Each structure stands twice: as structure tokens, then as C-alpha cells.
């Protein structure tokens, strides 16, 4: 009996393998946090890039540089030309909603982009005349890879998130 007690005491004080055990307990959450930080950084980078690209493309509407016959694909080309790092899958991931309004109060009546996890509108590109109010909404569909972040950010039924950029302005008198 004393031999068993002595063996147990020896095993209890043995610290070999402690580092491996501690790493095994910490590695999973650590890797998750690193992946989550990288993914959030990518989302922030994409959001800032999309805002800049939308502003640059909308400026051409505001100044009357592009014709009223501009199509959705033409406007997508303008946005994607300013997306630099994210231009690889830009056109297939973008949704465009450019509308003209008679007053700023009517802008609030624009339809929501997503209802029940599905896109709720057809893409439009209505270029207004001089001094007319315009709203340009650009949506970028981005797949999420980090599991818990998917649940926190999900907008679409396929677990992708929507990064949105909206610009509302009055056209210059051209």
C-alpha cells in the first residue's frame, strides 16, 4: 500500500509534458482569435475601400461626367476601377442601386436591400439631371470563414455578409 502511495506522490509532482498540455488547452482559442482578427481586419479594409470607390464613382454622377444612359455594368466598372486590392472578384460580388429622387424626404422610401436573407431588389442605375437628388448604394457580398463571426454578422441565407456603402447628394447644376 505504501508503494502505491509513493508512486502516486511521484506522479503528482511530475511536470514532464506540462507545456504540451498547456499549449493544447490554449492553442484552439488562440488560433480562433488570430483568424477572427485577420478576418475583421479584412472586413474593415474592404469597407473603407468600398466607401472610397463608391464616393469616386458617385462624384462622376454628381458632376455630370457620365451620361444618363449609364448602365448597372458601367457603374460597376467605375466602382471596381477604384477597388484596387479587392478588384479580383469585384463585379461578381457587387450589387448596385443608384436612384434619383425629387426631395431628400423621399430617400427614406428606398427599399431595404435584404429581406429574409435574400436580395430584395433588382439592380438599378438611374442617373438624374442637374440639381436632382441622387442616392448611390453599393453592396459587396463577402464570405465569412470564422464560425462564430458568421453568426454575429450574417446577412444572407448563404452565411455571407453584406458590406454597404451609401452616398446621398444633390447633383451639381450642369
N, C-alpha and C positions, 0 to 999 in steps of 0.2 A: 504494500500500500504506500509506503514511504517512497518507493522508487517511482511510482506513478505520480505522486505529488511533486517530486523533484523534477521529473520530465515536464510536467505542466508548467512549473515555475520557469524552467529554462525556455520553453516555447513562448511563454507570455512575455518575456523580456527580449526575445529575439527580434531585431529590427531589420533583418535582411528582407528585401522586397518591399519595404515600406514606400519607397519613392515610386516604384511601379504602380502600386496600389493607389497612391495619392494621385498620380498622373491619370490613371484610368478613371478616377472619380471626377477629375477636373477637366479632362480633355473634351468630352462631349459638349458641355456648356460653353467652354472656351471657343471651340470651333464654330458652334452656333452663333455666338456673339460676334466673332470675326466676320462670318458670312453675312450676318444681318447688318453690320456696319458698312461693309462693302456695298451691299445692295441698296441701303439707304443713301449712301453717297452717290451711287449711280442714278437714283431717282431724283435727287436734288440737282445733279449735273444736267440731267435730261430736262427737268422743269425749267431751269434757268435758260438753257439753250433754246427750248421751245418758246419761252416768253420773248427772247430776243428775236428769234426767227419770225414769230407772229407779228411783232412790232415792226420789223423791217418790211415784211410783205404788206402789212396794213398801211404803212407810210405811202406806198405806191398808189393805194386806193385814195388815201386822204389828199394827195397832191394831184390826182387825176392823171398820173403817169400811165396807168394801164387802162385799156378800153373797157367799155360797159359790156362787151361781148366776151369777157374773160370767163373761161370755164373752170369747173372744180379742179380738173387736172392741171390747168395753167397756174392756179393759185397754189396747188400742192407743190408744183415745181418751184415757185417763188419761196415757199416756206422751206422746202428741202435744200434749196441752194444755200440757205443760211444756217443749216443744222450742223455743219462741219463734222464733228466726231460721230454724230448719230445718223448720218445720211445713208448708211448701208441698207436698212430696211424701212426707210422713211416713208416712201409713197404708199407701201402696203399697210403701214401702221397708222397713217393719218386719216382723220375724218375732218371735213371742212364744213363750216356753217357760216356763210357770210350773208348777212341780210341788211336791207335798208329799211329805215323807219321814218315816219313823219314827225315824231316827237320822242324825247327821251323817256317819257312815261310809257310808251308802247314797247320799249326794250324789255321791260319786265314780263311781257306776254310771250316771250320766246319759249318754245317747248323745251322740256328737260332732255338731256342727251340720252339718258338710260332709264328705262322703266322695267322693273322686274328682272334685272340682269341682262337685258337685251337693248341694243341700239334702238332708239325710238324715232329717229328722223332720217330722211333722205338727205344726202349732201346737197348743199345749195351754194351758189355764188352769185349774189345779186349786187352788182356794182351800182351805186347811186350817183345822182348828178351832183353838181357843185352845191355846197351848203346843206347837203342832206345828211342825216344821221345814219351812221353805219355801225354794225356790230360784227366783228370777226371772231368766231370761236373756233379754236383748233384743238382737236383731241388726239392724243397719241396713246395707242394701246401698247402696254408694256407687260410682259410676262413676269410674274413673281416666282422666285425659286425657294426662298426661305419659308418653311411651312407655317410658322406662327405669324409671320408678317403677311402671308396670304390672307389669313382670316381677318387681320386688322385693316387691310387696305382694299380688299376685293370689291370691285365694282361690277364686273361682268360675270355671267354664269360660268365662263371657262376659267375663272380664277385670275384673269388678267386685271390690271388696274388701268384707270384712265387718268392720264396727266393732261390737264386742261390749261389753255391759255386763252384769255378773252381780252379783246381790245374794243372799246366803245368810243366813238369820236364823231365829230362833225366834219364833213369834207370841206376843204378849202373852197372858196368861190372861184371855180375855174370855168 
